[in-house]
Structure formats: C-alpha cells, structure tokens
Amino acid sequence: MSAERTRRLVDDLRAKPAETTWIEFKENNADGPLIGKLISALSNAARLADQHFAYVVWGCETVIMRLSARFLSRR
C-alpha cells in the first residue's frame, strides 16, 4: 500500500464519529497476547458487521482525545 493510500485510509477512519466494533485507535501497546486477542475480536466484529476489513490504528492519542471530547460534549 502506498504512503498516500495509507494516509487517505487513516484520514477516512479518523473522520468516523467514533470507534466501531471493527475500528480501534490505540496510543501504544506492546503486549503480544493482548494484541492477538484484539485482532481476533476485531476480525470477528468486522465479519458480523459485513465489513471486509477491521482496523487498528496505533499512535493516535490525539484522535482518542478528539473522540472523547465529542462524546463528552454530547452529554
């Protein structure tokens, strides 16, 4: 996948109003077994949601903060 296509994909994922069962944003994680469980769960969720892919985007602290801010502003 080209760098431009990757950038567009991440931009599209970030444009979603919130995480979904098949899209996760993570700041970091080095726990191999936990990552494996996460990927398995996302894969199953994508299948149930009739999605071809599931996504984990690492290094997204600002995205999480933006999504959290949106959630809090709706209260």
PDB file of N, CA, C and O in Angstrom:
ATOM      1  N   MET A   1       0.844  -1.162   0.000  1.00  0.00           N
ATOM      2  CA  MET A   1       0.000   0.000   0.000  1.00  0.00           C
ATOM      3  C   MET A   1       0.895   1.232   0.000  1.00  0.00           C
ATOM      4  O   MET A   1       1.844   1.321   0.779  1.00  0.00           O
ATOM      5  N   SER A   2       0.590   2.170  -0.868  1.00  0.00           N
ATOM      6  CA  SER A   2       1.405   3.377  -0.956  1.00  0.00           C
ATOM      7  C   SER A   2       1.182   4.267   0.267  1.00  0.00           C
ATOM      8  O   SER A   2       0.172   4.146   0.961  1.00  0.00           O
ATOM      9  N   ALA A   3       2.125   5.145   0.514  1.00  0.00           N
ATOM     10  CA  ALA A   3       2.016   6.068   1.646  1.00  0.00           C
ATOM     11  C   ALA A   3       0.786   6.960   1.494  1.00  0.00           C
ATOM     12  O   ALA A   3       0.111   7.253   2.481  1.00  0.00           O
ATOM     13  N   GLU A   4       0.496   7.384   0.297  1.00  0.00           N
ATOM     14  CA  GLU A   4      -0.677   8.245   0.061  1.00  0.00           C
ATOM     15  C   GLU A   4      -1.974   7.488   0.342  1.00  0.00           C
ATOM     16  O   GLU A   4      -2.889   8.029   0.962  1.00  0.00           O
ATOM     17  N   ARG A   5      -2.050   6.262  -0.107  1.00  0.00           N
ATOM     18  CA  ARG A   5      -3.261   5.464   0.146  1.00  0.00           C
ATOM     19  C   ARG A   5      -3.423   5.196   1.645  1.00  0.00           C
ATOM     20  O   ARG A   5      -4.536   5.233   2.169  1.00  0.00           O
ATOM     21  N   THR A   6      -2.312   4.926   2.328  1.00  0.00           N
ATOM     22  CA  THR A   6      -2.364   4.713   3.778  1.00  0.00           C
ATOM     23  C   THR A   6      -2.852   5.978   4.473  1.00  0.00           C
ATOM     24  O   THR A   6      -3.690   5.903   5.371  1.00  0.00           O
ATOM     25  N   ARG A   7      -2.344   7.134   4.072  1.00  0.00           N
ATOM     26  CA  ARG A   7      -2.762   8.399   4.670  1.00  0.00           C
ATOM     27  C   ARG A   7      -4.251   8.636   4.469  1.00  0.00           C
ATOM     28  O   ARG A   7      -4.946   9.056   5.393  1.00  0.00           O
ATOM     29  N   ARG A   8      -4.744   8.364   3.254  1.00  0.00           N
ATOM     30  CA  ARG A   8      -6.176   8.550   2.975  1.00  0.00           C
ATOM     31  C   ARG A   8      -7.024   7.602   3.812  1.00  0.00           C
ATOM     32  O   ARG A   8      -8.078   7.989   4.317  1.00  0.00           O
ATOM     33  N   LEU A   9      -6.568   6.363   3.960  1.00  0.00           N
ATOM     34  CA  LEU A   9      -7.300   5.396   4.777  1.00  0.00           C
ATOM     35  C   LEU A   9      -7.376   5.857   6.226  1.00  0.00           C
ATOM     36  O   LEU A   9      -8.451   5.834   6.826  1.00  0.00           O
ATOM     37  N   VAL A  10      -6.257   6.272   6.791  1.00  0.00           N
ATOM     38  CA  VAL A  10      -6.244   6.744   8.181  1.00  0.00           C
ATOM     39  C   VAL A  10      -7.122   7.985   8.317  1.00  0.00           C
ATOM     40  O   VAL A  10      -7.845   8.121   9.304  1.00  0.00           O
ATOM     41  N   ASP A  11      -7.071   8.882   7.353  1.00  0.00           N
ATOM     42  CA  ASP A  11      -7.937  10.068   7.396  1.00  0.00           C
ATOM     43  C   ASP A  11      -9.407   9.666   7.370  1.00  0.00           C
ATOM     44  O   ASP A  11     -10.217  10.239   8.100  1.00  0.00           O
ATOM     45  N   ASP A  12      -9.759   8.696   6.545  1.00  0.00           N
ATOM     46  CA  ASP A  12     -11.141   8.212   6.482  1.00  0.00           C
ATOM     47  C   ASP A  12     -11.570   7.596   7.811  1.00  0.00           C
ATOM     48  O   ASP A  12     -12.686   7.828   8.275  1.00  0.00           O
ATOM     49  N   LEU A  13     -10.681   6.810   8.421  1.00  0.00           N
ATOM     50  CA  LEU A  13     -11.006   6.193   9.702  1.00  0.00           C
ATOM     51  C   LEU A  13     -11.153   7.248  10.793  1.00  0.00           C
ATOM     52  O   LEU A  13     -12.046   7.157  11.635  1.00  0.00           O
ATOM     53  N   ARG A  14     -10.282   8.239  10.776  1.00  0.00           N
ATOM     54  CA  ARG A  14     -10.353   9.315  11.774  1.00  0.00           C
ATOM     55  C   ARG A  14     -11.612  10.157  11.608  1.00  0.00           C
ATOM     56  O   ARG A  14     -12.076  10.763  12.573  1.00  0.00           O
ATOM     57  N   ALA A  15     -12.171  10.207  10.404  1.00  0.00           N
ATOM     58  CA  ALA A  15     -13.370  11.002  10.148  1.00  0.00           C
ATOM     59  C   ALA A  15     -14.630  10.361  10.723  1.00  0.00           C
ATOM     60  O   ALA A  15     -15.668  11.016  10.819  1.00  0.00           O
ATOM     61  N   LYS A  16     -14.551   9.108  11.099  1.00  0.00           N
ATOM     62  CA  LYS A  16     -15.710   8.450  11.706  1.00  0.00           C
ATOM     63  C   LYS A  16     -16.044   9.165  13.016  1.00  0.00           C
ATOM     64  O   LYS A  16     -15.143   9.655  13.698  1.00  0.00           O
ATOM     65  N   PRO A  17     -17.317   9.229  13.370  1.00  0.00           N
ATOM     66  CA  PRO A  17     -17.684   9.943  14.600  1.00  0.00           C
ATOM     67  C   PRO A  17     -17.205   9.258  15.884  1.00  0.00           C
ATOM     68  O   PRO A  17     -17.120   9.895  16.934  1.00  0.00           O
ATOM     69  N   ALA A  18     -16.895   7.974  15.800  1.00  0.00           N
ATOM     70  CA  ALA A  18     -16.426   7.234  16.987  1.00  0.00           C
ATOM     71  C   ALA A  18     -15.818   5.920  16.537  1.00  0.00           C
ATOM     72  O   ALA A  18     -15.965   5.513  15.384  1.00  0.00           O
ATOM     73  N   GLU A  19     -15.133   5.262  17.461  1.00  0.00           N
ATOM     74  CA  GLU A  19     -14.663   3.920  17.178  1.00  0.00           C
ATOM     75  C   GLU A  19     -15.877   3.023  16.953  1.00  0.00           C
ATOM     76  O   GLU A  19     -16.974   3.302  17.437  1.00  0.00           O
ATOM     77  N   THR A  20     -15.658   1.950  16.217  1.00  0.00           N
ATOM     78  CA  THR A  20     -16.723   0.968  15.994  1.00  0.00           C
ATOM     79  C   THR A  20     -16.242  -0.375  16.527  1.00  0.00           C
ATOM     80  O   THR A  20     -15.148  -0.475  17.081  1.00  0.00           O
ATOM     81  N   THR A  21     -17.049  -1.386  16.360  1.00  0.00           N
ATOM     82  CA  THR A  21     -16.622  -2.724  16.785  1.00  0.00           C
ATOM     83  C   THR A  21     -15.491  -3.244  15.919  1.00  0.00           C
ATOM     84  O   THR A  21     -14.808  -4.191  16.308  1.00  0.00           O
ATOM     85  N   TRP A  22     -15.277  -2.648  14.754  1.00  0.00           N
ATOM     86  CA  TRP A  22     -14.240  -3.117  13.830  1.00  0.00           C
ATOM     87  C   TRP A  22     -13.165  -2.064  13.553  1.00  0.00           C
ATOM     88  O   TRP A  22     -12.312  -2.278  12.692  1.00  0.00           O
ATOM     89  N   ILE A  23     -13.187  -0.934  14.264  1.00  0.00           N
ATOM     90  CA  ILE A  23     -12.148   0.099  14.165  1.00  0.00           C
ATOM     91  C   ILE A  23     -11.720   0.479  15.575  1.00  0.00           C
ATOM     92  O   ILE A  23     -12.552   0.847  16.404  1.00  0.00           O
ATOM     93  N   GLU A  24     -10.412   0.390  15.848  1.00  0.00           N
ATOM     94  CA  GLU A  24      -9.869   0.764  17.150  1.00  0.00           C
ATOM     95  C   GLU A  24      -8.702   1.723  16.949  1.00  0.00           C
ATOM     96  O   GLU A  24      -7.895   1.544  16.037  1.00  0.00           O
ATOM     97  N   PHE A  25      -8.616   2.731  17.793  1.00  0.00           N
ATOM     98  CA  PHE A  25      -7.477   3.653  17.820  1.00  0.00           C
ATOM     99  C   PHE A  25      -6.741   3.423  19.129  1.00  0.00           C
ATOM    100  O   PHE A  25      -7.343   3.462  20.202  1.00  0.00           O
ATOM    101  N   LYS A  26      -5.446   3.186  19.041  1.00  0.00           N
ATOM    102  CA  LYS A  26      -4.637   2.912  20.232  1.00  0.00           C
ATOM    103  C   LYS A  26      -3.419   3.827  20.244  1.00  0.00           C
ATOM    104  O   LYS A  26      -2.825   4.109  19.204  1.00  0.00           O
ATOM    105  N   GLU A  27      -3.061   4.282  21.434  1.00  0.00           N
ATOM    106  CA  GLU A  27      -1.843   5.092  21.560  1.00  0.00           C
ATOM    107  C   GLU A  27      -0.617   4.205  21.415  1.00  0.00           C
ATOM    108  O   GLU A  27       0.298   4.534  20.660  1.00  0.00           O
ATOM    109  N   ASN A  28      -0.589   3.091  22.124  1.00  0.00           N
ATOM    110  CA  ASN A  28       0.515   2.139  22.026  1.00  0.00           C
ATOM    111  C   ASN A  28       0.111   0.846  22.716  1.00  0.00           C
ATOM    112  O   ASN A  28      -0.854   0.814  23.479  1.00  0.00           O
ATOM    113  N   ASN A  29       0.845  -0.200  22.448  1.00  0.00           N
ATOM    114  CA  ASN A  29       0.608  -1.484  23.095  1.00  0.00           C
ATOM    115  C   ASN A  29       1.734  -2.424  22.678  1.00  0.00           C
ATOM    116  O   ASN A  29       2.017  -2.576  21.490  1.00  0.00           O
ATOM    117  N   ALA A  30       2.362  -3.042  23.645  1.00  0.00           N
ATOM    118  CA  ALA A  30       3.457  -3.971  23.343  1.00  0.00           C
ATOM    119  C   ALA A  30       3.158  -5.368  23.875  1.00  0.00           C
ATOM    120  O   ALA A  30       4.039  -6.227  23.884  1.00  0.00           O
ATOM    121  N   ASP A  31       1.932  -5.601  24.316  1.00  0.00           N
ATOM    122  CA  ASP A  31       1.541  -6.889  24.884  1.00  0.00           C
ATOM    123  C   ASP A  31       1.057  -7.806  23.764  1.00  0.00           C
ATOM    124  O   ASP A  31      -0.087  -7.700  23.320  1.00  0.00           O
ATOM    125  N   GLY A  32       1.928  -8.707  23.307  1.00  0.00           N
ATOM    126  CA  GLY A  32       1.616  -9.582  22.175  1.00  0.00           C
ATOM    127  C   GLY A  32       0.321 -10.357  22.321  1.00  0.00           C
ATOM    128  O   GLY A  32      -0.504 -10.317  21.408  1.00  0.00           O
ATOM    129  N   PRO A  33       0.098 -11.068  23.436  1.00  0.00           N
ATOM    130  CA  PRO A  33      -1.157 -11.812  23.595  1.00  0.00           C
ATOM    131  C   PRO A  33      -2.399 -10.902  23.559  1.00  0.00           C
ATOM    132  O   PRO A  33      -3.432 -11.274  23.003  1.00  0.00           O
ATOM    133  N   LEU A  34      -2.285  -9.730  24.148  1.00  0.00           N
ATOM    134  CA  LEU A  34      -3.411  -8.799  24.142  1.00  0.00           C
ATOM    135  C   LEU A  34      -3.686  -8.296  22.722  1.00  0.00           C
ATOM    136  O   LEU A  34      -4.843  -8.167  22.322  1.00  0.00           O
ATOM    137  N   ILE A  35      -2.634  -8.015  21.970  1.00  0.00           N
ATOM    138  CA  ILE A  35      -2.797  -7.591  20.577  1.00  0.00           C
ATOM    139  C   ILE A  35      -3.467  -8.701  19.768  1.00  0.00           C
ATOM    140  O   ILE A  35      -4.343  -8.429  18.947  1.00  0.00           O
ATOM    141  N   GLY A  36      -3.060  -9.942  19.998  1.00  0.00           N
ATOM    142  CA  GLY A  36      -3.674 -11.068  19.302  1.00  0.00           C
ATOM    143  C   GLY A  36      -5.163 -11.175  19.587  1.00  0.00           C
ATOM    144  O   GLY A  36      -5.956 -11.412  18.676  1.00  0.00           O
ATOM    145  N   LYS A  37      -5.546 -11.001  20.846  1.00  0.00           N
ATOM    146  CA  LYS A  37      -6.967 -11.046  21.214  1.00  0.00           C
ATOM    147  C   LYS A  37      -7.731  -9.892  20.572  1.00  0.00           C
ATOM    148  O   LYS A  37      -8.852 -10.068  20.093  1.00  0.00           O
ATOM    149  N   LEU A  38      -7.116  -8.715  20.567  1.00  0.00           N
ATOM    150  CA  LEU A  38      -7.748  -7.547  19.959  1.00  0.00           C
ATOM    151  C   LEU A  38      -7.989  -7.780  18.470  1.00  0.00           C
ATOM    152  O   LEU A  38      -9.077  -7.514  17.960  1.00  0.00           O
ATOM    153  N   ILE A  39      -6.980  -8.271  17.789  1.00  0.00           N
ATOM    154  CA  ILE A  39      -7.113  -8.511  16.348  1.00  0.00           C
ATOM    155  C   ILE A  39      -8.165  -9.577  16.069  1.00  0.00           C
ATOM    156  O   ILE A  39      -8.946  -9.449  15.127  1.00  0.00           O
ATOM    157  N   SER A  40      -8.188 -10.613  16.872  1.00  0.00           N
ATOM    158  CA  SER A  40      -9.201 -11.656  16.710  1.00  0.00           C
ATOM    159  C   SER A  40     -10.602 -11.091  16.915  1.00  0.00           C
ATOM    160  O   SER A  40     -11.509 -11.373  16.132  1.00  0.00           O
ATOM    161  N   ALA A  41     -10.779 -10.292  17.968  1.00  0.00           N
ATOM    162  CA  ALA A  41     -12.089  -9.705  18.247  1.00  0.00           C
ATOM    163  C   ALA A  41     -12.517  -8.755  17.127  1.00  0.00           C
ATOM    164  O   ALA A  41     -13.674  -8.770  16.705  1.00  0.00           O
ATOM    165  N   LEU A  42     -11.585  -7.930  16.648  1.00  0.00           N
ATOM    166  CA  LEU A  42     -11.906  -7.003  15.557  1.00  0.00           C
ATOM    167  C   LEU A  42     -12.261  -7.758  14.281  1.00  0.00           C
ATOM    168  O   LEU A  42     -13.179  -7.370  13.558  1.00  0.00           O
ATOM    169  N   SER A  43     -11.540  -8.824  14.010  1.00  0.00           N
ATOM    170  CA  SER A  43     -11.817  -9.643  12.830  1.00  0.00           C
ATOM    171  C   SER A  43     -13.226 -10.221  12.893  1.00  0.00           C
ATOM    172  O   SER A  43     -13.970 -10.166  11.915  1.00  0.00           O
ATOM    173  N   ASN A  44     -13.585 -10.772  14.040  1.00  0.00           N
ATOM    174  CA  ASN A  44     -14.927 -11.334  14.208  1.00  0.00           C
ATOM    175  C   ASN A  44     -15.995 -10.249  14.099  1.00  0.00           C
ATOM    176  O   ASN A  44     -17.038 -10.458  13.481  1.00  0.00           O
ATOM    177  N   ALA A  45     -15.731  -9.089  14.702  1.00  0.00           N
ATOM    178  CA  ALA A  45     -16.691  -7.984  14.655  1.00  0.00           C
ATOM    179  C   ALA A  45     -16.880  -7.480  13.220  1.00  0.00           C
ATOM    180  O   ALA A  45     -17.998  -7.165  12.812  1.00  0.00           O
ATOM    181  N   ALA A  46     -15.790  -7.406  12.464  1.00  0.00           N
ATOM    182  CA  ALA A  46     -15.893  -6.966  11.071  1.00  0.00           C
ATOM    183  C   ALA A  46     -16.764  -7.933  10.278  1.00  0.00           C
ATOM    184  O   ALA A  46     -17.592  -7.512   9.469  1.00  0.00           O
ATOM    185  N   ARG A  47     -16.578  -9.211  10.509  1.00  0.00           N
ATOM    186  CA  ARG A  47     -17.372 -10.215   9.802  1.00  0.00           C
ATOM    187  C   ARG A  47     -18.850 -10.072  10.144  1.00  0.00           C
ATOM    188  O   ARG A  47     -19.705 -10.129   9.260  1.00  0.00           O
ATOM    189  N   LEU A  48     -19.148  -9.886  11.423  1.00  0.00           N
ATOM    190  CA  LEU A  48     -20.540  -9.735  11.854  1.00  0.00           C
ATOM    191  C   LEU A  48     -21.167  -8.447  11.315  1.00  0.00           C
ATOM    192  O   LEU A  48     -22.375  -8.389  11.085  1.00  0.00           O
ATOM    193  N   ALA A  49     -20.343  -7.415  11.116  1.00  0.00           N
ATOM    194  CA  ALA A  49     -20.836  -6.133  10.584  1.00  0.00           C
ATOM    195  C   ALA A  49     -20.796  -6.090   9.058  1.00  0.00           C
ATOM    196  O   ALA A  49     -21.042  -5.046   8.454  1.00  0.00           O
ATOM    197  N   ASP A  50     -20.488  -7.225   8.441  1.00  0.00           N
ATOM    198  CA  ASP A  50     -20.405  -7.341   6.978  1.00  0.00           C
ATOM    199  C   ASP A  50     -19.366  -6.385   6.391  1.00  0.00           C
ATOM    200  O   ASP A  50     -19.576  -5.802   5.328  1.00  0.00           O
ATOM    201  N   GLN A  51     -18.239  -6.233   7.101  1.00  0.00           N
ATOM    202  CA  GLN A  51     -17.115  -5.418   6.637  1.00  0.00           C
ATOM    203  C   GLN A  51     -16.014  -6.355   6.142  1.00  0.00           C
ATOM    204  O   GLN A  51     -15.819  -7.436   6.696  1.00  0.00           O
ATOM    205  N   HIS A  52     -15.307  -5.944   5.111  1.00  0.00           N
ATOM    206  CA  HIS A  52     -14.228  -6.766   4.566  1.00  0.00           C
ATOM    207  C   HIS A  52     -12.959  -6.704   5.405  1.00  0.00           C
ATOM    208  O   HIS A  52     -12.144  -7.627   5.374  1.00  0.00           O
ATOM    209  N   PHE A  53     -12.790  -5.615   6.156  1.00  0.00           N
ATOM    210  CA  PHE A  53     -11.574  -5.414   6.933  1.00  0.00           C
ATOM    211  C   PHE A  53     -11.912  -4.866   8.310  1.00  0.00           C
ATOM    212  O   PHE A  53     -12.967  -4.268   8.520  1.00  0.00           O
ATOM    213  N   ALA A  54     -10.991  -5.084   9.244  1.00  0.00           N
ATOM    214  CA  ALA A  54     -11.020  -4.432  10.548  1.00  0.00           C
ATOM    215  C   ALA A  54      -9.718  -3.643  10.662  1.00  0.00           C
ATOM    216  O   ALA A  54      -8.737  -3.965   9.992  1.00  0.00           O
ATOM    217  N   TYR A  55      -9.705  -2.617  11.504  1.00  0.00           N
ATOM    218  CA  TYR A  55      -8.533  -1.751  11.578  1.00  0.00           C
ATOM    219  C   TYR A  55      -8.141  -1.458  13.016  1.00  0.00           C
ATOM    220  O   TYR A  55      -8.993  -1.217  13.872  1.00  0.00           O
ATOM    221  N   VAL A  56      -6.835  -1.483  13.268  1.00  0.00           N
ATOM    222  CA  VAL A  56      -6.256  -0.967  14.497  1.00  0.00           C
ATOM    223  C   VAL A  56      -5.256   0.089  14.056  1.00  0.00           C
ATOM    224  O   VAL A  56      -4.336  -0.199  13.291  1.00  0.00           O
ATOM    225  N   VAL A  57      -5.437   1.307  14.537  1.00  0.00           N
ATOM    226  CA  VAL A  57      -4.525   2.397  14.191  1.00  0.00           C
ATOM    227  C   VAL A  57      -3.767   2.764  15.452  1.00  0.00           C
ATOM    228  O   VAL A  57      -4.348   3.253  16.421  1.00  0.00           O
ATOM    229  N   TRP A  58      -2.457   2.522  15.431  1.00  0.00           N
ATOM    230  CA  TRP A  58      -1.608   2.818  16.590  1.00  0.00           C
ATOM    231  C   TRP A  58      -1.036   4.232  16.480  1.00  0.00           C
ATOM    232  O   TRP A  58      -0.852   4.762  15.384  1.00  0.00           O
ATOM    233  N   GLY A  59      -0.758   4.830  17.644  1.00  0.00           N
ATOM    234  CA  GLY A  59      -0.127   6.148  17.685  1.00  0.00           C
ATOM    235  C   GLY A  59      -1.126   7.278  17.541  1.00  0.00           C
ATOM    236  O   GLY A  59      -0.818   8.307  16.939  1.00  0.00           O
ATOM    237  N   CYS A  60      -2.316   7.097  18.086  1.00  0.00           N
ATOM    238  CA  CYS A  60      -3.394   8.061  17.853  1.00  0.00           C
ATOM    239  C   CYS A  60      -3.936   8.684  19.126  1.00  0.00           C
ATOM    240  O   CYS A  60      -5.150   8.751  19.316  1.00  0.00           O
ATOM    241  N   GLU A  61      -3.065   9.133  19.984  1.00  0.00           N
ATOM    242  CA  GLU A  61      -3.527   9.761  21.223  1.00  0.00           C
ATOM    243  C   GLU A  61      -4.425  10.958  20.926  1.00  0.00           C
ATOM    244  O   GLU A  61      -5.449  11.124  21.588  1.00  0.00           O
ATOM    245  N   THR A  62      -4.078  11.790  19.959  1.00  0.00           N
ATOM    246  CA  THR A  62      -4.883  12.977  19.670  1.00  0.00           C
ATOM    247  C   THR A  62      -6.242  12.585  19.108  1.00  0.00           C
ATOM    248  O   THR A  62      -7.235  13.263  19.373  1.00  0.00           O
ATOM    249  N   VAL A  63      -6.304  11.511  18.341  1.00  0.00           N
ATOM    250  CA  VAL A  63      -7.588  11.051  17.817  1.00  0.00           C
ATOM    251  C   VAL A  63      -8.476  10.611  18.966  1.00  0.00           C
ATOM    252  O   VAL A  63      -9.663  10.935  18.998  1.00  0.00           O
ATOM    253  N   ILE A  64      -7.908   9.876  19.904  1.00  0.00           N
ATOM    254  CA  ILE A  64      -8.686   9.421  21.048  1.00  0.00           C
ATOM    255  C   ILE A  64      -9.197  10.620  21.831  1.00  0.00           C
ATOM    256  O   ILE A  64     -10.353  10.634  22.255  1.00  0.00           O
ATOM    257  N   MET A  65      -8.366  11.610  22.025  1.00  0.00           N
ATOM    258  CA  MET A  65      -8.789  12.789  22.757  1.00  0.00           C
ATOM    259  C   MET A  65      -9.901  13.514  22.001  1.00  0.00           C
ATOM    260  O   MET A  65     -10.854  13.991  22.618  1.00  0.00           O
ATOM    261  N   ARG A  66      -9.795  13.603  20.688  1.00  0.00           N
ATOM    262  CA  ARG A  66     -10.832  14.263  19.903  1.00  0.00           C
ATOM    263  C   ARG A  66     -12.139  13.497  20.007  1.00  0.00           C
ATOM    264  O   ARG A  66     -13.202  14.095  20.174  1.00  0.00           O
ATOM    265  N   LEU A  67     -12.062  12.164  19.908  1.00  0.00           N
ATOM    266  CA  LEU A  67     -13.268  11.354  20.013  1.00  0.00           C
ATOM    267  C   LEU A  67     -13.861  11.461  21.412  1.00  0.00           C
ATOM    268  O   LEU A  67     -15.081  11.534  21.559  1.00  0.00           O
ATOM    269  N   SER A  68     -13.024  11.471  22.434  1.00  0.00           N
ATOM    270  CA  SER A  68     -13.505  11.612  23.801  1.00  0.00           C
ATOM    271  C   SER A  68     -14.184  12.962  23.982  1.00  0.00           C
ATOM    272  O   SER A  68     -15.225  13.055  24.633  1.00  0.00           O
ATOM    273  N   ALA A  69     -13.604  13.996  23.414  1.00  0.00           N
ATOM    274  CA  ALA A  69     -14.190  15.327  23.528  1.00  0.00           C
ATOM    275  C   ALA A  69     -15.564  15.367  22.876  1.00  0.00           C
ATOM    276  O   ALA A  69     -16.484  15.991  23.404  1.00  0.00           O
ATOM    277  N   ARG A  70     -15.708  14.717  21.748  1.00  0.00           N
ATOM    278  CA  ARG A  70     -17.016  14.667  21.083  1.00  0.00           C
ATOM    279  C   ARG A  70     -18.025  13.943  21.959  1.00  0.00           C
ATOM    280  O   ARG A  70     -19.161  14.397  22.096  1.00  0.00           O
ATOM    281  N   PHE A  71     -17.631  12.834  22.549  1.00  0.00           N
ATOM    282  CA  PHE A  71     -18.524  12.075  23.408  1.00  0.00           C
ATOM    283  C   PHE A  71     -18.953  12.907  24.601  1.00  0.00           C
ATOM    284  O   PHE A  71     -20.138  12.959  24.933  1.00  0.00           O
ATOM    285  N   LEU A  72     -18.002  13.556  25.245  1.00  0.00           N
ATOM    286  CA  LEU A  72     -18.315  14.359  26.427  1.00  0.00           C
ATOM    287  C   LEU A  72     -19.196  15.553  26.090  1.00  0.00           C
ATOM    288  O   LEU A  72     -20.031  15.951  26.902  1.00  0.00           O
ATOM    289  N   SER A  73     -19.022  16.128  24.909  1.00  0.00           N
ATOM    290  CA  SER A  73     -19.820  17.299  24.541  1.00  0.00           C
ATOM    291  C   SER A  73     -21.269  16.929  24.260  1.00  0.00           C
ATOM    292  O   SER A  73     -22.124  17.814  24.235  1.00  0.00           O
ATOM    293  N   ARG A  74     -21.572  15.665  24.049  1.00  0.00           N
ATOM    294  CA  ARG A  74     -22.944  15.218  23.785  1.00  0.00           C
ATOM    295  C   ARG A  74     -23.734  14.989  25.071  1.00  0.00           C
ATOM    296  O   ARG A  74     -24.951  14.810  25.031  1.00  0.00           O
ATOM    297  N   ARG A  75     -23.055  14.995  26.190  1.00  0.00           N
ATOM    298  CA  ARG A  75     -23.754  14.724  27.474  1.00  0.00           C
ATOM    299  C   ARG A  75     -24.600  15.875  27.888  1.00  0.00           C
ATOM    300  O   ARG A  75     -25.251  15.819  28.932  1.00  0.00           O
TER     301      ARG A  75
END
